[in-house]
Amino acid sequence: MKKLISIILILVIAATALCACSGSKADYTVGICNYVDDASLNQIVSNIKNRLAEIGKQNNVTIKVLEQNCNADANVMSQIIADFQSKKVDLMVGVATPVAIAMQAATEDTKIPVVFAAVSDPLAAGLVDSLDKPGANITGTSDFLNTKAVMDLIFAQAPETTKVGLLYDLGQDSSTTAIKEAKEYLQNKGVEIKEYTGTNTSEIGLQIDKIVSDGVKAVFTPSDNTVMTAELSIYEKLADNGILHYAGADSFALNGAFLGYGVDYANLGVKTADMIGQILIDGKDTATLPVMTFDNGTATVNTDICEKLGLSYDTVAATFAPFCTKVQPIKTAESFE
């Protein structure tokens, strides 16, 4: 009997040890830093978290998420990243280009995997060697904007347009390539270009008066987080003066722009989480895990702005349809439901 009890105890201890061992290997901590509080980026974070919870259940593991927002403050961003490092997170997620760049710089020696989300141009930002083979401890999802497609929509809606305003933050890496492409497109058409820049929401707000006084009727903004943050405070003045704001994300249209064109950010968040799962659970190497890009042919049109400007949404949608994979309506709101 004593011998039997001893065998049972040994088996129990062994089983407990095995469970503890597998538990330590199966539990992961992910640190997410969002760049700024705006509808698109918040939608990404929400979908990353929800999808990671699903992935955890599917694989019988626990994925703990530490979520922070630096609110575009570089010092706060550095503190958040340092905190993630001190807590020995298994992977960091940088939402938007500035966060991704900071995380890459901070993890070059430690080799903590970094997955970025919504980086418009990973190559131009110097984050990866190539989209197919990133080459280091960082990979992720890109919301690269098809600038020509947005320009085509401007002239589909108003072929007689002779002057276009470019509203953006000079310090936003996400705007650099798109603004360059927009200038090339407009110059080739012989259209006058007016540039309006600011580095914060207050400065962006001041540019609206200049846009109005210059008689600009069409304004383009790429997927610029500074302008996105300001949209709720500028859209009414633009609409009151008959100015159509074309921008590089559906969240702009949600917050009052006439049109937002680009990727499905909810889906981008899900796919970002899938990449995280591949790295943590499947053991994929960031250096060889390709950056994911998306078909960004969805045009989101604000029906409230259409009504205010005396435009028929159905007519606008029919005009845009040949240039998009999808046209969808949206009403003005602060955030996605």
FENSUL-V859997 format. One record per residue. N is the residue number from 1. RES is the residue in one small letter. SS is DSSP state (helix for helix, strand for strand, loop for the rest). OMEGA is omega in degrees with one decimal (none if undefined). Layout:
BEGIN
n:N res:RES ss:SS omega:OMEGA
n:N res:RES ss:SS omega:OMEGA
END
This chain:
BEGIN
n:1 res:m ss:loop omega:179.6
n:2 res:k ss:helix omega:-179.6
n:3 res:k ss:helix omega:179.9
n:4 res:l ss:helix omega:179.2
n:5 res:i ss:helix omega:-179.7
n:6 res:s ss:helix omega:179.5
n:7 res:i ss:helix omega:179.7
n:8 res:i ss:helix omega:179.3
n:9 res:l ss:helix omega:179.3
n:10 res:i ss:helix omega:180.0
n:11 res:l ss:helix omega:179.0
n:12 res:v ss:helix omega:-179.8
n:13 res:i ss:helix omega:-179.8
n:14 res:a ss:helix omega:-180.0
n:15 res:a ss:helix omega:178.4
n:16 res:t ss:helix omega:179.9
n:17 res:a ss:helix omega:-179.8
n:18 res:l ss:helix omega:178.8
n:19 res:c ss:helix omega:-179.8
n:20 res:a ss:helix omega:-178.9
n:21 res:c ss:helix omega:-178.7
n:22 res:s ss:helix omega:178.3
n:23 res:g ss:helix omega:-178.9
n:24 res:s ss:helix omega:179.6
n:25 res:k ss:helix omega:-172.4
n:26 res:a ss:helix omega:-177.1
n:27 res:d ss:loop omega:-177.8
n:28 res:y ss:strand omega:174.8
n:29 res:t ss:strand omega:-179.3
n:30 res:v ss:strand omega:177.5
n:31 res:g ss:strand omega:179.5
n:32 res:i ss:strand omega:172.9
n:33 res:c ss:strand omega:175.9
n:34 res:n ss:strand omega:-175.6
n:35 res:y ss:loop omega:-176.0
n:36 res:v ss:loop omega:-178.3
n:37 res:d ss:loop omega:172.2
n:38 res:d ss:loop omega:-169.1
n:39 res:a ss:helix omega:-177.8
n:40 res:s ss:helix omega:-177.3
n:41 res:l ss:helix omega:176.7
n:42 res:n ss:helix omega:178.2
n:43 res:q ss:helix omega:177.5
n:44 res:i ss:helix omega:-177.5
n:45 res:v ss:helix omega:-179.5
n:46 res:s ss:helix omega:-178.6
n:47 res:n ss:helix omega:173.5
n:48 res:i ss:helix omega:-177.6
n:49 res:k ss:helix omega:-179.4
n:50 res:n ss:helix omega:-178.9
n:51 res:r ss:helix omega:177.4
n:52 res:l ss:helix omega:176.9
n:53 res:a ss:helix omega:177.7
n:54 res:e ss:helix omega:-179.8
n:55 res:i ss:helix omega:178.3
n:56 res:g ss:helix omega:179.8
n:57 res:k ss:helix omega:-178.5
n:58 res:q ss:helix omega:-176.5
n:59 res:n ss:loop omega:178.3
n:60 res:n ss:loop omega:176.4
n:61 res:v ss:loop omega:176.2
n:62 res:t ss:loop omega:176.3
n:63 res:i ss:strand omega:-180.0
n:64 res:k ss:strand omega:-178.5
n:65 res:v ss:strand omega:171.9
n:66 res:l ss:strand omega:-174.4
n:67 res:e ss:strand omega:178.1
n:68 res:q ss:strand omega:175.5
n:69 res:n ss:strand omega:-176.3
n:70 res:c ss:loop omega:178.8
n:71 res:n ss:loop omega:174.9
n:72 res:a ss:loop omega:178.7
n:73 res:d ss:loop omega:-175.8
n:74 res:a ss:helix omega:179.9
n:75 res:n ss:helix omega:177.8
n:76 res:v ss:helix omega:178.4
n:77 res:m ss:helix omega:179.4
n:78 res:s ss:helix omega:179.3
n:79 res:q ss:helix omega:179.4
n:80 res:i ss:helix omega:-179.6
n:81 res:i ss:helix omega:177.7
n:82 res:a ss:helix omega:178.2
n:83 res:d ss:helix omega:176.5
n:84 res:f ss:helix omega:-179.5
n:85 res:q ss:helix omega:-179.9
n:86 res:s ss:helix omega:178.7
n:87 res:k ss:loop omega:175.9
n:88 res:k ss:loop omega:176.7
n:89 res:v ss:loop omega:-179.4
n:90 res:d ss:loop omega:-178.8
n:91 res:l ss:strand omega:176.1
n:92 res:m ss:strand omega:176.6
n:93 res:v ss:strand omega:177.6
n:94 res:g ss:strand omega:-178.6
n:95 res:v ss:strand omega:-177.6
n:96 res:a ss:loop omega:-170.0
n:97 res:t ss:helix omega:-177.1
n:98 res:p ss:helix omega:179.8
n:99 res:v ss:helix omega:179.8
n:100 res:a ss:helix omega:179.3
n:101 res:i ss:helix omega:-179.4
n:102 res:a ss:helix omega:179.7
n:103 res:m ss:helix omega:178.6
n:104 res:q ss:helix omega:-179.4
n:105 res:a ss:helix omega:-176.0
n:106 res:a ss:helix omega:-174.1
n:107 res:t ss:helix omega:-178.1
n:108 res:e ss:loop omega:-178.6
n:109 res:d ss:loop omega:-176.4
n:110 res:t ss:loop omega:179.8
n:111 res:k ss:loop omega:172.9
n:112 res:i ss:loop omega:179.4
n:113 res:p ss:strand omega:176.9
n:114 res:v ss:strand omega:174.3
n:115 res:v ss:strand omega:178.4
n:116 res:f ss:strand omega:177.7
n:117 res:a ss:strand omega:176.6
n:118 res:a ss:loop omega:170.4
n:119 res:v ss:loop omega:-171.9
n:120 res:s ss:loop omega:-177.5
n:121 res:d ss:loop omega:-177.1
n:122 res:p ss:loop omega:179.6
n:123 res:l ss:loop omega:-179.7
n:124 res:a ss:loop omega:179.6
n:125 res:a ss:loop omega:179.2
n:126 res:g ss:loop omega:-177.5
n:127 res:l ss:loop omega:-175.7
n:128 res:v ss:loop omega:175.3
n:129 res:d ss:loop omega:176.3
n:130 res:s ss:loop omega:179.6
n:131 res:l ss:loop omega:-178.8
n:132 res:d ss:loop omega:179.7
n:133 res:k ss:loop omega:-176.0
n:134 res:p ss:loop omega:170.8
n:135 res:g ss:loop omega:-179.1
n:136 res:a ss:loop omega:-175.4
n:137 res:n ss:loop omega:-175.9
n:138 res:i ss:strand omega:173.3
n:139 res:t ss:strand omega:179.4
n:140 res:g ss:strand omega:-176.8
n:141 res:t ss:strand omega:-178.3
n:142 res:s ss:loop omega:174.6
n:143 res:d ss:loop omega:-179.0
n:144 res:f ss:loop omega:-174.4
n:145 res:l ss:loop omega:173.5
n:146 res:n ss:loop omega:-174.3
n:147 res:t ss:helix omega:-179.2
n:148 res:k ss:helix omega:-179.8
n:149 res:a ss:helix omega:178.6
n:150 res:v ss:helix omega:178.5
n:151 res:m ss:helix omega:178.1
n:152 res:d ss:helix omega:-179.8
n:153 res:l ss:helix omega:178.4
n:154 res:i ss:helix omega:-175.4
n:155 res:f ss:helix omega:171.4
n:156 res:a ss:helix omega:179.9
n:157 res:q ss:helix omega:-177.7
n:158 res:a ss:loop omega:-176.2
n:159 res:p ss:loop omega:-176.9
n:160 res:e ss:loop omega:-177.3
n:161 res:t ss:loop omega:-179.6
n:162 res:t ss:loop omega:-177.1
n:163 res:k ss:strand omega:-180.0
n:164 res:v ss:strand omega:177.6
n:165 res:g ss:strand omega:175.7
n:166 res:l ss:strand omega:-176.7
n:167 res:l ss:strand omega:-175.2
n:168 res:y ss:strand omega:177.0
n:169 res:d ss:loop omega:-179.3
n:170 res:l ss:loop omega:-176.8
n:171 res:g ss:loop omega:-178.5
n:172 res:q ss:loop omega:178.0
n:173 res:d ss:helix omega:-178.6
n:174 res:s ss:helix omega:-177.5
n:175 res:s ss:helix omega:-169.8
n:176 res:t ss:helix omega:-176.5
n:177 res:t ss:helix omega:-177.6
n:178 res:a ss:helix omega:179.5
n:179 res:i ss:helix omega:176.9
n:180 res:k ss:helix omega:179.7
n:181 res:e ss:helix omega:179.0
n:182 res:a ss:helix omega:179.0
n:183 res:k ss:helix omega:179.8
n:184 res:e ss:helix omega:-179.9
n:185 res:y ss:helix omega:-175.6
n:186 res:l ss:helix omega:177.9
n:187 res:q ss:helix omega:179.3
n:188 res:n ss:helix omega:178.3
n:189 res:k ss:helix omega:-178.6
n:190 res:g ss:loop omega:-178.2
n:191 res:v ss:loop omega:178.6
n:192 res:e ss:strand omega:-178.8
n:193 res:i ss:strand omega:175.3
n:194 res:k ss:strand omega:-178.4
n:195 res:e ss:strand omega:179.6
n:196 res:y ss:strand omega:-174.8
n:197 res:t ss:strand omega:175.6
n:198 res:g ss:loop omega:-177.8
n:199 res:t ss:loop omega:175.6
n:200 res:n ss:loop omega:-174.5
n:201 res:t ss:helix omega:179.4
n:202 res:s ss:helix omega:-179.9
n:203 res:e ss:helix omega:176.6
n:204 res:i ss:helix omega:179.0
n:205 res:g ss:helix omega:-179.8
n:206 res:l ss:helix omega:-179.1
n:207 res:q ss:helix omega:-177.5
n:208 res:i ss:helix omega:177.4
n:209 res:d ss:helix omega:178.9
n:210 res:k ss:helix omega:178.0
n:211 res:i ss:helix omega:179.9
n:212 res:v ss:helix omega:-177.3
n:213 res:s ss:helix omega:179.1
n:214 res:d ss:loop omega:178.1
n:215 res:g ss:loop omega:178.6
n:216 res:v ss:loop omega:-178.8
n:217 res:k ss:loop omega:177.5
n:218 res:a ss:strand omega:-177.7
n:219 res:v ss:strand omega:177.7
n:220 res:f ss:strand omega:173.6
n:221 res:t ss:strand omega:175.4
n:222 res:p ss:loop omega:179.9
n:223 res:s ss:loop omega:-172.7
n:224 res:d ss:loop omega:-174.6
n:225 res:n ss:helix omega:179.8
n:226 res:t ss:helix omega:178.5
n:227 res:v ss:helix omega:178.4
n:228 res:m ss:helix omega:179.9
n:229 res:t ss:helix omega:-177.4
n:230 res:a ss:helix omega:-169.0
n:231 res:e ss:helix omega:-178.3
n:232 res:l ss:helix omega:-178.4
n:233 res:s ss:helix omega:-176.7
n:234 res:i ss:helix omega:-169.5
n:235 res:y ss:helix omega:-177.3
n:236 res:e ss:helix omega:179.6
n:237 res:k ss:helix omega:177.2
n:238 res:l ss:helix omega:-178.9
n:239 res:a ss:helix omega:179.8
n:240 res:d ss:helix omega:-178.6
n:241 res:n ss:loop omega:174.6
n:242 res:g ss:loop omega:-177.2
n:243 res:i ss:loop omega:179.6
n:244 res:l ss:strand omega:-179.7
n:245 res:h ss:strand omega:177.3
n:246 res:y ss:strand omega:-174.4
n:247 res:a ss:strand omega:-170.3
n:248 res:g ss:loop omega:174.7
n:249 res:a ss:loop omega:-179.2
n:250 res:d ss:helix omega:-179.6
n:251 res:s ss:helix omega:175.3
n:252 res:f ss:helix omega:178.8
n:253 res:a ss:helix omega:176.0
n:254 res:l ss:helix omega:-176.7
n:255 res:n ss:loop omega:170.2
n:256 res:g ss:loop omega:175.2
n:257 res:a ss:loop omega:178.3
n:258 res:f ss:loop omega:-176.4
n:259 res:l ss:strand omega:170.4
n:260 res:g ss:strand omega:-176.3
n:261 res:y ss:strand omega:177.8
n:262 res:g ss:strand omega:-173.8
n:263 res:v ss:loop omega:172.1
n:264 res:d ss:loop omega:-173.9
n:265 res:y ss:helix omega:175.2
n:266 res:a ss:helix omega:178.4
n:267 res:n ss:helix omega:177.8
n:268 res:l ss:helix omega:177.7
n:269 res:g ss:helix omega:178.7
n:270 res:v ss:helix omega:-178.0
n:271 res:k ss:helix omega:175.4
n:272 res:t ss:helix omega:177.7
n:273 res:a ss:helix omega:177.8
n:274 res:d ss:helix omega:177.9
n:275 res:m ss:helix omega:177.4
n:276 res:i ss:helix omega:177.9
n:277 res:g ss:helix omega:178.8
n:278 res:q ss:helix omega:-178.3
n:279 res:i ss:helix omega:-175.3
n:280 res:l ss:helix omega:-172.2
n:281 res:i ss:loop omega:-177.1
n:282 res:d ss:loop omega:177.3
n:283 res:g ss:loop omega:178.7
n:284 res:k ss:loop omega:-178.1
n:285 res:d ss:loop omega:179.6
n:286 res:t ss:loop omega:-176.3
n:287 res:a ss:loop omega:-177.1
n:288 res:t ss:loop omega:179.0
n:289 res:l ss:loop omega:-172.6
n:290 res:p ss:loop omega:171.7
n:291 res:v ss:loop omega:-178.0
n:292 res:m ss:strand omega:175.1
n:293 res:t ss:loop omega:-172.3
n:294 res:f ss:loop omega:169.5
n:295 res:d ss:loop omega:-174.9
n:296 res:n ss:loop omega:-176.5
n:297 res:g ss:loop omega:-179.7
n:298 res:t ss:strand omega:176.7
n:299 res:a ss:strand omega:179.4
n:300 res:t ss:strand omega:-174.2
n:301 res:v ss:strand omega:-179.5
n:302 res:n ss:strand omega:-176.5
n:303 res:t ss:helix omega:176.5
n:304 res:d ss:helix omega:179.5
n:305 res:i ss:helix omega:175.3
n:306 res:c ss:helix omega:-179.1
n:307 res:e ss:helix omega:-178.8
n:308 res:k ss:helix omega:-177.5
n:309 res:l ss:loop omega:178.7
n:310 res:g ss:loop omega:179.3
n:311 res:l ss:loop omega:175.3
n:312 res:s ss:loop omega:179.0
n:313 res:y ss:helix omega:-178.5
n:314 res:d ss:helix omega:179.0
n:315 res:t ss:helix omega:178.3
n:316 res:v ss:helix omega:-179.3
n:317 res:a ss:helix omega:179.0
n:318 res:a ss:helix omega:178.1
n:319 res:t ss:helix omega:-176.3
n:320 res:f ss:helix omega:-171.7
n:321 res:a ss:helix omega:-178.8
n:322 res:p ss:loop omega:-175.5
n:323 res:f ss:loop omega:-173.7
n:324 res:c ss:loop omega:170.8
n:325 res:t ss:loop omega:-177.7
n:326 res:k ss:strand omega:171.8
n:327 res:v ss:strand omega:-177.9
n:328 res:q ss:strand omega:-179.9
n:329 res:p ss:strand omega:173.8
n:330 res:i ss:strand omega:176.3
n:331 res:k ss:loop omega:-176.8
n:332 res:t ss:loop omega:177.7
n:333 res:a ss:loop omega:-178.8
n:334 res:e ss:loop omega:-177.8
n:335 res:s ss:loop omega:177.4
n:336 res:f ss:loop omega:179.8
n:337 res:e ss:loop omega:none
END
